[in-house]
């Protein structure tokens, strides 16, 4: 009898009753919190404890929790049809694609399930474009230090973070990394094998680093000069989070390819690659696909999210809330200058560069029933739903200040 067969016949231990389950693979350093339901900007435990959610599922819940329009859209679709695959036309997919095309630079949309998949699709599209236009030697992509494009083998190579690359064998070839927002280094990296430049207009995981508008315009000019595609990763900074539908709009440019996810589904797994007609010409039938991408359930929710974000005045309100949040956080910095070095970010993708350890602050914030997220560079992220209220912004700032005060200043 094989060891595996013998093991399969061994009775399982009784399920645990308290603490994290050992049955769940330990790939996350999870907080010991379990939420039972959500209400707008709040998450509620089974015991009734309410937490102000300024992480939003890492910039996902753009309309907060249990939004009535999203519930209605998902419920209505669930009674009709969940999944057919892309063997057939999907009416909701065609509607959402047409609406995204009408609202953006894009001419074509490919739907998938996550940001990593959207970034993978962008990488493949860029390489295929150069291939079908007579430049198969162009397959390398310039990326930037501090980037985060996902957790697949290709996207961790594109991001270049040694922590994420360690132990997974030789990194996937084809990525040339340069310092963030440094034009001279970017141009110097362009060679005969370069196919594209890939950048997050605002780095989220990398520490809330904002690419200056002039740098984004210079990248567009560089790509035009050298026959390269400009690829954007707006997985975290897109879908209204910066006060524009997409962050690159602040620079007044248009990309060739753009990866989108997180907020586009409002909490339902949904990603997309947006492309110009020209950039999409390499992705023809058989070159790429996704079993679940663009299924009826996801499309129903995606259309409902877009309804809200494109509602007249919605993005104006995001910009107003951005000012209130930055004013509130600036007041926290003034109050605790030994704890807070800088307030940074764009829109409601905001970070505080701290002088005290971020993990300690996150733990202290939980003690104040406030949820925030960490980022590289000792930065704590504030990523509230886009429909946050002024009162909740003030409440969060007060809770954060109390949390910071409990963390000793290191000397």
LUMDREN-780229 format. One record per residue (C-alpha): y negated, x negated, z; residue number from 1. Coordinates in Angstrom, 2 decimals. Example, Ala and Ser with C-alpha at 12.3 -4.5 7.8 and 13.67 -1.06 7.14 Angstrom:
<rs>
r c2 4.50, c1 -12.30, c3 7.80, num 1
r c2 1.06, c1 -13.67, c3 7.14, num 2
</rs>
This chain:
<rs>
r c2 0.00, c1 0.00, c3 0.00, num 1
r c2 -3.42, c1 -1.38, c3 -0.97, num 2
r c2 -6.02, c1 -2.05, c3 1.69, num 3
r c2 -8.41, c1 0.38, c3 0.05, num 4
r c2 -5.80, c1 3.15, c3 -0.01, num 5
r c2 -4.88, c1 2.51, c3 3.60, num 6
r c2 -8.52, c1 2.62, c3 4.56, num 7
r c2 -8.98, c1 5.90, c3 2.71, num 8
r c2 -6.15, c1 7.46, c3 4.74, num 9
r c2 -7.62, c1 6.33, c3 8.06, num 10
r c2 -9.29, c1 9.24, c3 9.87, num 11
r c2 -13.06, c1 8.99, c3 9.89, num 12
r c2 -14.86, c1 8.57, c3 13.18, num 13
r c2 -16.62, c1 11.62, c3 14.53, num 14
r c2 -20.15, c1 12.08, c3 13.25, num 15
r c2 -22.83, c1 10.58, c3 15.45, num 16
r c2 -25.20, c1 12.95, c3 17.24, num 17
r c2 -28.29, c1 10.86, c3 17.99, num 18
r c2 -30.26, c1 8.12, c3 16.26, num 19
r c2 -30.11, c1 7.05, c3 12.61, num 20
r c2 -26.80, c1 7.72, c3 10.88, num 21
r c2 -24.75, c1 4.62, c3 10.00, num 22
r c2 -23.53, c1 6.55, c3 6.94, num 23
r c2 -26.92, c1 6.02, c3 5.27, num 24
r c2 -27.24, c1 2.61, c3 3.64, num 25
r c2 -29.72, c1 0.49, c3 5.58, num 26
r c2 -32.07, c1 -0.37, c3 2.73, num 27
r c2 -35.17, c1 0.90, c3 4.54, num 28
r c2 -36.82, c1 -0.06, c3 7.82, num 29
r c2 -37.26, c1 3.61, c3 8.70, num 30
r c2 -39.33, c1 4.97, c3 11.56, num 31
r c2 -37.20, c1 6.97, c3 13.99, num 32
r c2 -38.78, c1 10.29, c3 12.97, num 33
r c2 -37.16, c1 13.34, c3 11.39, num 34
r c2 -39.39, c1 16.07, c3 9.99, num 35
r c2 -38.23, c1 19.64, c3 9.63, num 36
r c2 -41.08, c1 21.13, c3 7.63, num 37
r c2 -44.52, c1 20.44, c3 6.21, num 38
r c2 -47.74, c1 22.42, c3 6.21, num 39
r c2 -50.52, c1 21.07, c3 4.01, num 40
r c2 -51.53, c1 17.68, c3 5.42, num 41
r c2 -49.17, c1 18.03, c3 8.39, num 42
r c2 -45.52, c1 17.23, c3 9.01, num 43
r c2 -43.68, c1 18.95, c3 11.83, num 44
r c2 -40.56, c1 17.80, c3 13.70, num 45
r c2 -37.79, c1 20.10, c3 14.92, num 46
r c2 -39.39, c1 19.86, c3 18.37, num 47
r c2 -42.67, c1 21.18, c3 17.01, num 48
r c2 -44.61, c1 17.90, c3 17.15, num 49
r c2 -47.28, c1 17.81, c3 14.43, num 50
r c2 -48.19, c1 14.60, c3 12.58, num 51
r c2 -51.21, c1 14.15, c3 10.35, num 52
r c2 -49.80, c1 12.75, c3 7.11, num 53
r c2 -51.96, c1 10.03, c3 5.58, num 54
r c2 -49.03, c1 8.49, c3 3.73, num 55
r c2 -48.20, c1 11.52, c3 1.54, num 56
r c2 -44.73, c1 10.23, c3 0.75, num 57
r c2 -46.45, c1 7.06, c3 -0.55, num 58
r c2 -49.08, c1 8.79, c3 -2.70, num 59
r c2 -46.67, c1 11.48, c3 -3.89, num 60
r c2 -47.69, c1 14.72, c3 -2.18, num 61
r c2 -51.02, c1 15.11, c3 -3.96, num 62
r c2 -51.25, c1 18.79, c3 -2.93, num 63
r c2 -49.79, c1 18.27, c3 0.53, num 64
r c2 -46.63, c1 19.90, c3 1.83, num 65
r c2 -45.30, c1 23.37, c3 0.97, num 66
r c2 -48.15, c1 24.14, c3 -1.42, num 67
r c2 -47.83, c1 27.82, c3 -2.41, num 68
r c2 -48.23, c1 27.20, c3 -6.15, num 69
r c2 -45.51, c1 24.54, c3 -6.19, num 70
r c2 -43.17, c1 26.71, c3 -4.14, num 71
r c2 -43.72, c1 29.63, c3 -6.52, num 72
r c2 -43.18, c1 27.52, c3 -9.64, num 73
r c2 -40.00, c1 25.90, c3 -8.33, num 74
r c2 -38.57, c1 29.15, c3 -6.98, num 75
r c2 -39.25, c1 31.06, c3 -10.18, num 76
r c2 -37.64, c1 28.37, c3 -12.31, num 77
r c2 -34.68, c1 28.00, c3 -9.93, num 78
r c2 -33.79, c1 31.62, c3 -10.59, num 79
r c2 -33.72, c1 30.97, c3 -14.33, num 80
r c2 -32.42, c1 27.53, c3 -15.33, num 81
r c2 -32.05, c1 24.17, c3 -13.59, num 82
r c2 -30.72, c1 21.73, c3 -16.15, num 83
r c2 -29.63, c1 21.52, c3 -19.77, num 84
r c2 -30.19, c1 17.79, c3 -20.54, num 85
r c2 -32.14, c1 16.50, c3 -23.51, num 86
r c2 -29.45, c1 17.57, c3 -25.94, num 87
r c2 -31.65, c1 20.62, c3 -26.43, num 88
r c2 -35.35, c1 21.45, c3 -26.47, num 89
r c2 -36.93, c1 22.16, c3 -23.09, num 90
r c2 -39.83, c1 24.59, c3 -23.26, num 91
r c2 -41.50, c1 23.38, c3 -20.05, num 92
r c2 -41.22, c1 19.78, c3 -21.24, num 93
r c2 -43.00, c1 20.55, c3 -24.49, num 94
r c2 -45.74, c1 22.41, c3 -22.62, num 95
r c2 -46.33, c1 19.61, c3 -20.09, num 96
r c2 -46.28, c1 16.94, c3 -22.81, num 97
r c2 -48.84, c1 18.84, c3 -24.88, num 98
r c2 -51.10, c1 19.27, c3 -21.86, num 99
r c2 -50.88, c1 15.57, c3 -20.94, num 100
r c2 -51.66, c1 14.63, c3 -24.53, num 101
r c2 -54.67, c1 16.95, c3 -24.54, num 102
r c2 -55.98, c1 15.48, c3 -21.26, num 103
r c2 -55.41, c1 11.77, c3 -21.98, num 104
r c2 -55.34, c1 9.02, c3 -24.61, num 105
r c2 -51.68, c1 9.71, c3 -25.39, num 106
r c2 -50.01, c1 11.20, c3 -28.44, num 107
r c2 -46.41, c1 11.09, c3 -27.16, num 108
r c2 -44.74, c1 11.55, c3 -23.76, num 109
r c2 -41.27, c1 10.54, c3 -22.55, num 110
r c2 -40.08, c1 12.14, c3 -19.30, num 111
r c2 -37.91, c1 10.48, c3 -16.66, num 112
r c2 -37.39, c1 10.72, c3 -12.89, num 113
r c2 -39.30, c1 7.90, c3 -11.20, num 114
r c2 -41.94, c1 5.22, c3 -11.47, num 115
r c2 -39.41, c1 2.45, c3 -11.97, num 116
r c2 -37.90, c1 4.34, c3 -14.91, num 117
r c2 -41.35, c1 4.94, c3 -16.37, num 118
r c2 -42.13, c1 1.23, c3 -16.11, num 119
r c2 -38.75, c1 0.33, c3 -17.66, num 120
r c2 -39.54, c1 2.69, c3 -20.53, num 121
r c2 -42.93, c1 1.00, c3 -20.99, num 122
r c2 -41.32, c1 -2.44, c3 -21.09, num 123
r c2 -38.77, c1 -1.30, c3 -23.67, num 124
r c2 -41.43, c1 0.47, c3 -25.73, num 125
r c2 -43.59, c1 -2.66, c3 -25.89, num 126
r c2 -40.72, c1 -4.86, c3 -26.99, num 127
r c2 -39.46, c1 -2.34, c3 -29.54, num 128
r c2 -42.97, c1 -1.89, c3 -30.94, num 129
r c2 -43.27, c1 -5.58, c3 -31.72, num 130
r c2 -39.74, c1 -5.55, c3 -33.15, num 131
r c2 -40.29, c1 -2.65, c3 -35.56, num 132
r c2 -43.69, c1 -3.95, c3 -36.67, num 133
r c2 -42.23, c1 -7.24, c3 -37.82, num 134
r c2 -42.69, c1 -9.42, c3 -34.74, num 135
r c2 -39.29, c1 -9.62, c3 -33.02, num 136
r c2 -40.32, c1 -12.97, c3 -31.52, num 137
r c2 -42.88, c1 -11.12, c3 -29.39, num 138
r c2 -41.00, c1 -9.88, c3 -26.34, num 139
r c2 -42.65, c1 -11.48, c3 -23.31, num 140
r c2 -45.07, c1 -9.52, c3 -21.10, num 141
r c2 -47.91, c1 -10.87, c3 -18.99, num 142
r c2 -47.98, c1 -9.42, c3 -15.46, num 143
r c2 -50.04, c1 -10.10, c3 -12.35, num 144
r c2 -49.50, c1 -11.54, c3 -8.90, num 145
r c2 -49.25, c1 -8.82, c3 -6.27, num 146
r c2 -47.82, c1 -6.33, c3 -8.74, num 147
r c2 -45.20, c1 -3.75, c3 -7.89, num 148
r c2 -43.50, c1 -1.96, c3 -10.78, num 149
r c2 -40.28, c1 -0.73, c3 -9.17, num 150
r c2 -36.91, c1 -1.89, c3 -7.85, num 151
r c2 -34.76, c1 -2.23, c3 -10.97, num 152
r c2 -33.78, c1 -5.70, c3 -12.13, num 153
r c2 -36.42, c1 -5.70, c3 -14.85, num 154
r c2 -39.21, c1 -4.26, c3 -12.74, num 155
r c2 -38.70, c1 -6.65, c3 -9.81, num 156
r c2 -38.90, c1 -9.47, c3 -12.34, num 157
r c2 -42.11, c1 -7.98, c3 -13.71, num 158
r c2 -43.52, c1 -7.75, c3 -10.17, num 159
r c2 -42.44, c1 -11.28, c3 -9.32, num 160
r c2 -42.30, c1 -10.82, c3 -5.54, num 161
r c2 -39.87, c1 -13.47, c3 -4.21, num 162
r c2 -38.72, c1 -11.14, c3 -1.40, num 163
r c2 -37.53, c1 -8.54, c3 -3.88, num 164
r c2 -35.96, c1 -11.10, c3 -6.23, num 165
r c2 -33.97, c1 -13.02, c3 -3.63, num 166
r c2 -30.20, c1 -12.71, c3 -3.89, num 167
r c2 -30.02, c1 -10.81, c3 -7.16, num 168
r c2 -29.23, c1 -13.72, c3 -9.43, num 169
r c2 -31.46, c1 -15.14, c3 -12.15, num 170
r c2 -34.54, c1 -12.95, c3 -12.68, num 171
r c2 -34.69, c1 -10.95, c3 -15.89, num 172
r c2 -36.41, c1 -13.08, c3 -18.52, num 173
r c2 -39.59, c1 -12.17, c3 -20.33, num 174
r c2 -42.39, c1 -11.97, c3 -17.75, num 175
r c2 -45.26, c1 -14.43, c3 -17.35, num 176
r c2 -47.24, c1 -13.88, c3 -14.15, num 177
r c2 -50.89, c1 -14.81, c3 -13.65, num 178
r c2 -53.40, c1 -14.35, c3 -10.79, num 179
r c2 -54.71, c1 -10.80, c3 -10.47, num 180
r c2 -57.91, c1 -10.00, c3 -12.37, num 181
r c2 -58.47, c1 -13.57, c3 -13.61, num 182
r c2 -59.37, c1 -13.41, c3 -17.28, num 183
r c2 -59.16, c1 -17.10, c3 -18.15, num 184
r c2 -55.65, c1 -17.39, c3 -16.70, num 185
r c2 -54.61, c1 -14.24, c3 -18.55, num 186
r c2 -55.83, c1 -15.50, c3 -21.91, num 187
r c2 -54.28, c1 -18.93, c3 -21.31, num 188
r c2 -50.88, c1 -17.25, c3 -20.77, num 189
r c2 -50.91, c1 -15.60, c3 -24.21, num 190
r c2 -48.51, c1 -17.32, c3 -26.57, num 191
r c2 -46.61, c1 -16.63, c3 -29.80, num 192
r c2 -43.94, c1 -14.69, c3 -27.85, num 193
r c2 -46.36, c1 -12.44, c3 -25.97, num 194
r c2 -45.93, c1 -8.73, c3 -26.67, num 195
r c2 -48.13, c1 -7.03, c3 -24.08, num 196
r c2 -50.16, c1 -7.20, c3 -20.87, num 197
r c2 -48.99, c1 -5.00, c3 -17.98, num 198
r c2 -51.28, c1 -4.15, c3 -15.04, num 199
r c2 -51.90, c1 -1.67, c3 -12.24, num 200
r c2 -55.61, c1 -0.76, c3 -12.32, num 201
r c2 -55.30, c1 -0.52, c3 -8.54, num 202
r c2 -52.46, c1 -2.42, c3 -6.90, num 203
r c2 -50.99, c1 -0.22, c3 -4.18, num 204
r c2 -48.06, c1 -2.13, c3 -2.67, num 205
r c2 -49.90, c1 -5.37, c3 -3.41, num 206
r c2 -52.64, c1 -4.60, c3 -0.90, num 207
r c2 -55.02, c1 -2.06, c3 -2.50, num 208
r c2 -56.49, c1 -4.55, c3 -4.95, num 209
r c2 -58.86, c1 -2.97, c3 -7.49, num 210
r c2 -59.20, c1 -4.50, c3 -10.95, num 211
r c2 -62.93, c1 -4.57, c3 -11.78, num 212
r c2 -63.92, c1 -2.29, c3 -14.69, num 213
r c2 -65.23, c1 -5.24, c3 -16.69, num 214
r c2 -61.86, c1 -6.99, c3 -16.32, num 215
r c2 -60.06, c1 -3.91, c3 -17.62, num 216
r c2 -62.43, c1 -3.84, c3 -20.61, num 217
r c2 -61.81, c1 -7.54, c3 -21.19, num 218
r c2 -58.04, c1 -6.93, c3 -21.17, num 219
r c2 -58.45, c1 -4.24, c3 -23.80, num 220
r c2 -60.43, c1 -6.67, c3 -25.94, num 221
r c2 -57.85, c1 -9.43, c3 -25.43, num 222
r c2 -55.03, c1 -7.16, c3 -26.55, num 223
r c2 -56.96, c1 -6.07, c3 -29.62, num 224
r c2 -57.79, c1 -9.69, c3 -30.47, num 225
r c2 -54.19, c1 -10.93, c3 -30.21, num 226
r c2 -52.25, c1 -7.91, c3 -31.44, num 227
r c2 -50.83, c1 -7.07, c3 -28.01, num 228
r c2 -50.21, c1 -3.76, c3 -26.30, num 229
r c2 -52.11, c1 -2.90, c3 -23.13, num 230
r c2 -49.66, c1 -1.35, c3 -20.65, num 231
r c2 -50.82, c1 0.34, c3 -17.46, num 232
r c2 -48.83, c1 1.22, c3 -14.37, num 233
r c2 -50.59, c1 4.25, c3 -12.89, num 234
r c2 -47.61, c1 5.38, c3 -10.86, num 235
r c2 -49.58, c1 5.15, c3 -7.59, num 236
r c2 -53.20, c1 5.28, c3 -8.71, num 237
r c2 -52.87, c1 8.08, c3 -11.28, num 238
r c2 -52.91, c1 11.88, c3 -11.16, num 239
r c2 -56.34, c1 12.23, c3 -9.62, num 240
r c2 -55.95, c1 9.79, c3 -6.73, num 241
r c2 -59.03, c1 7.74, c3 -7.66, num 242
r c2 -61.21, c1 10.76, c3 -8.49, num 243
r c2 -60.44, c1 10.61, c3 -12.21, num 244
r c2 -57.25, c1 11.98, c3 -13.72, num 245
r c2 -56.23, c1 8.35, c3 -14.30, num 246
r c2 -57.78, c1 5.22, c3 -12.82, num 247
r c2 -58.40, c1 3.43, c3 -16.13, num 248
r c2 -60.95, c1 6.10, c3 -17.03, num 249
r c2 -63.42, c1 4.44, c3 -14.64, num 250
r c2 -63.50, c1 1.45, c3 -17.01, num 251
r c2 -63.94, c1 3.62, c3 -20.10, num 252
r c2 -60.89, c1 2.19, c3 -21.86, num 253
r c2 -57.66, c1 3.54, c3 -23.32, num 254
r c2 -54.27, c1 1.84, c3 -22.96, num 255
r c2 -51.43, c1 1.86, c3 -25.45, num 256
r c2 -48.72, c1 2.67, c3 -22.90, num 257
r c2 -48.96, c1 4.09, c3 -19.39, num 258
r c2 -46.30, c1 4.66, c3 -16.74, num 259
r c2 -46.85, c1 7.67, c3 -14.48, num 260
r c2 -44.83, c1 9.14, c3 -11.59, num 261
r c2 -45.33, c1 9.94, c3 -7.86, num 262
r c2 -48.19, c1 12.47, c3 -7.88, num 263
r c2 -47.26, c1 14.00, c3 -11.22, num 264
r c2 -44.39, c1 15.84, c3 -9.51, num 265
r c2 -46.16, c1 16.58, c3 -6.23, num 266
r c2 -42.95, c1 15.70, c3 -4.34, num 267
r c2 -40.39, c1 16.60, c3 -6.99, num 268
r c2 -38.83, c1 13.55, c3 -8.71, num 269
r c2 -40.72, c1 13.17, c3 -11.98, num 270
r c2 -41.94, c1 10.26, c3 -14.07, num 271
r c2 -43.37, c1 9.86, c3 -17.55, num 272
r c2 -44.31, c1 7.28, c3 -20.14, num 273
r c2 -47.46, c1 8.17, c3 -22.07, num 274
r c2 -48.01, c1 6.39, c3 -25.38, num 275
r c2 -50.19, c1 6.36, c3 -28.44, num 276
r c2 -48.58, c1 7.27, c3 -31.75, num 277
r c2 -48.63, c1 3.62, c3 -32.75, num 278
r c2 -47.14, c1 2.25, c3 -29.51, num 279
r c2 -44.40, c1 4.90, c3 -29.50, num 280
r c2 -43.11, c1 4.15, c3 -32.99, num 281
r c2 -40.28, c1 1.94, c3 -31.75, num 282
r c2 -38.71, c1 4.56, c3 -29.45, num 283
r c2 -36.78, c1 6.69, c3 -31.92, num 284
r c2 -33.59, c1 8.71, c3 -31.40, num 285
r c2 -30.94, c1 6.63, c3 -29.68, num 286
r c2 -33.20, c1 3.84, c3 -28.39, num 287
r c2 -33.87, c1 5.31, c3 -24.95, num 288
r c2 -32.96, c1 8.31, c3 -22.83, num 289
r c2 -32.65, c1 9.99, c3 -19.43, num 290
r c2 -30.07, c1 12.56, c3 -18.36, num 291
r c2 -32.28, c1 14.37, c3 -15.86, num 292
r c2 -35.67, c1 13.39, c3 -17.30, num 293
r c2 -37.83, c1 16.40, c3 -18.11, num 294
r c2 -35.38, c1 19.03, c3 -16.90, num 295
r c2 -36.64, c1 22.61, c3 -16.40, num 296
r c2 -37.05, c1 22.33, c3 -12.61, num 297
r c2 -39.13, c1 19.15, c3 -12.84, num 298
r c2 -41.24, c1 20.56, c3 -15.65, num 299
r c2 -42.03, c1 23.74, c3 -13.76, num 300
r c2 -43.36, c1 21.72, c3 -10.83, num 301
r c2 -45.14, c1 19.20, c3 -13.05, num 302
r c2 -47.00, c1 21.95, c3 -14.86, num 303
r c2 -48.00, c1 23.52, c3 -11.54, num 304
r c2 -49.34, c1 20.18, c3 -10.27, num 305
r c2 -51.35, c1 19.72, c3 -13.45, num 306
r c2 -52.73, c1 23.25, c3 -13.10, num 307
r c2 -54.20, c1 22.28, c3 -9.73, num 308
r c2 -55.46, c1 18.81, c3 -10.63, num 309
r c2 -57.15, c1 20.04, c3 -13.82, num 310
r c2 -58.74, c1 23.03, c3 -12.07, num 311
r c2 -62.54, c1 22.80, c3 -12.58, num 312
r c2 -64.12, c1 21.03, c3 -9.64, num 313
r c2 -60.88, c1 19.62, c3 -8.19, num 314
r c2 -61.58, c1 16.00, c3 -9.10, num 315
r c2 -65.21, c1 16.41, c3 -8.01, num 316
r c2 -63.87, c1 17.37, c3 -4.59, num 317
r c2 -61.61, c1 14.30, c3 -4.56, num 318
r c2 -64.65, c1 12.11, c3 -5.15, num 319
r c2 -66.54, c1 13.86, c3 -2.33, num 320
r c2 -63.61, c1 13.40, c3 0.05, num 321
r c2 -63.42, c1 9.75, c3 -0.99, num 322
r c2 -66.98, c1 9.21, c3 0.25, num 323
r c2 -66.22, c1 10.93, c3 3.54, num 324
r c2 -63.04, c1 8.90, c3 4.06, num 325
r c2 -64.74, c1 5.59, c3 3.31, num 326
r c2 -67.65, c1 6.48, c3 5.61, num 327
r c2 -65.19, c1 7.39, c3 8.38, num 328
r c2 -63.22, c1 4.17, c3 7.91, num 329
r c2 -66.41, c1 2.09, c3 7.75, num 330
r c2 -67.32, c1 3.59, c3 11.12, num 331
r c2 -63.93, c1 2.51, c3 12.46, num 332
r c2 -64.61, c1 -1.01, c3 11.19, num 333
r c2 -68.03, c1 -1.02, c3 12.85, num 334
r c2 -66.44, c1 0.16, c3 16.08, num 335
r c2 -63.58, c1 -2.37, c3 15.97, num 336
r c2 -64.73, c1 -5.42, c3 13.97, num 337
r c2 -62.16, c1 -7.63, c3 15.70, num 338
r c2 -59.40, c1 -5.40, c3 14.33, num 339
r c2 -60.64, c1 -4.44, c3 10.84, num 340
r c2 -61.73, c1 -7.04, c3 8.32, num 341
r c2 -62.43, c1 -4.85, c3 5.29, num 342
r c2 -62.21, c1 -1.32, c3 3.89, num 343
r c2 -61.06, c1 -1.38, c3 0.28, num 344
r c2 -59.72, c1 0.82, c3 -2.47, num 345
r c2 -60.62, c1 3.40, c3 -5.08, num 346
r c2 -60.69, c1 7.13, c3 -4.38, num 347
r c2 -58.09, c1 8.35, c3 -1.92, num 348
r c2 -56.07, c1 5.18, c3 -2.48, num 349
r c2 -57.71, c1 3.39, c3 0.42, num 350
r c2 -56.73, c1 0.40, c3 2.54, num 351
r c2 -57.88, c1 -1.45, c3 5.60, num 352
r c2 -57.44, c1 -5.20, c3 5.61, num 353
r c2 -56.61, c1 -5.86, c3 9.27, num 354
r c2 -56.96, c1 -8.78, c3 11.64, num 355
r c2 -54.07, c1 -7.48, c3 13.76, num 356
r c2 -50.45, c1 -7.01, c3 12.64, num 357
r c2 -49.92, c1 -3.95, c3 10.44, num 358
r c2 -46.48, c1 -3.05, c3 11.91, num 359
r c2 -48.04, c1 -2.80, c3 15.37, num 360
r c2 -50.80, c1 -0.57, c3 14.01, num 361
r c2 -48.34, c1 1.70, c3 12.20, num 362
r c2 -46.37, c1 2.09, c3 15.44, num 363
r c2 -49.52, c1 2.77, c3 17.43, num 364
r c2 -50.68, c1 5.31, c3 14.85, num 365
r c2 -47.37, c1 7.15, c3 15.19, num 366
r c2 -48.12, c1 7.32, c3 18.89, num 367
r c2 -51.33, c1 9.11, c3 17.93, num 368
r c2 -49.36, c1 11.44, c3 15.63, num 369
r c2 -50.86, c1 9.81, c3 12.52, num 370
r c2 -48.76, c1 8.58, c3 9.59, num 371
r c2 -49.99, c1 5.66, c3 7.48, num 372
r c2 -48.27, c1 3.12, c3 5.21, num 373
r c2 -48.28, c1 -0.66, c3 5.09, num 374
r c2 -48.99, c1 -2.92, c3 2.12, num 375
r c2 -49.02, c1 -6.62, c3 1.33, num 376
r c2 -51.78, c1 -8.84, c3 2.65, num 377
r c2 -51.79, c1 -7.25, c3 6.12, num 378
r c2 -53.23, c1 -4.03, c3 4.73, num 379
r c2 -52.62, c1 -0.52, c3 6.01, num 380
r c2 -52.84, c1 2.23, c3 3.40, num 381
r c2 -54.50, c1 5.63, c3 3.84, num 382
r c2 -53.08, c1 7.95, c3 1.16, num 383
r c2 -53.86, c1 11.54, c3 2.14, num 384
r c2 -53.20, c1 14.57, c3 -0.05, num 385
r c2 -56.00, c1 15.08, c3 -2.56, num 386
r c2 -56.84, c1 18.46, c3 -1.03, num 387
r c2 -57.42, c1 17.02, c3 2.45, num 388
r c2 -60.21, c1 18.66, c3 4.44, num 389
r c2 -63.28, c1 16.98, c3 5.92, num 390
r c2 -62.06, c1 17.92, c3 9.38, num 391
r c2 -58.70, c1 16.24, c3 8.78, num 392
r c2 -60.43, c1 13.09, c3 7.53, num 393
r c2 -62.51, c1 12.91, c3 10.72, num 394
r c2 -59.41, c1 13.62, c3 12.81, num 395
r c2 -57.44, c1 10.84, c3 11.09, num 396
r c2 -60.23, c1 8.30, c3 11.61, num 397
r c2 -60.37, c1 9.11, c3 15.32, num 398
r c2 -56.61, c1 8.79, c3 15.68, num 399
r c2 -56.64, c1 5.48, c3 13.78, num 400
r c2 -59.40, c1 4.09, c3 15.99, num 401
r c2 -57.46, c1 5.01, c3 19.12, num 402
r c2 -54.33, c1 3.41, c3 17.69, num 403
r c2 -56.17, c1 0.19, c3 16.79, num 404
r c2 -57.65, c1 -0.08, c3 20.26, num 405
r c2 -54.15, c1 -0.33, c3 21.74, num 406
r c2 -53.21, c1 -3.34, c3 19.56, num 407
r c2 -54.25, c1 -6.65, c3 21.15, num 408
r c2 -56.49, c1 -8.92, c3 19.10, num 409
r c2 -54.76, c1 -12.20, c3 18.35, num 410
r c2 -56.71, c1 -15.32, c3 19.35, num 411
</rs>
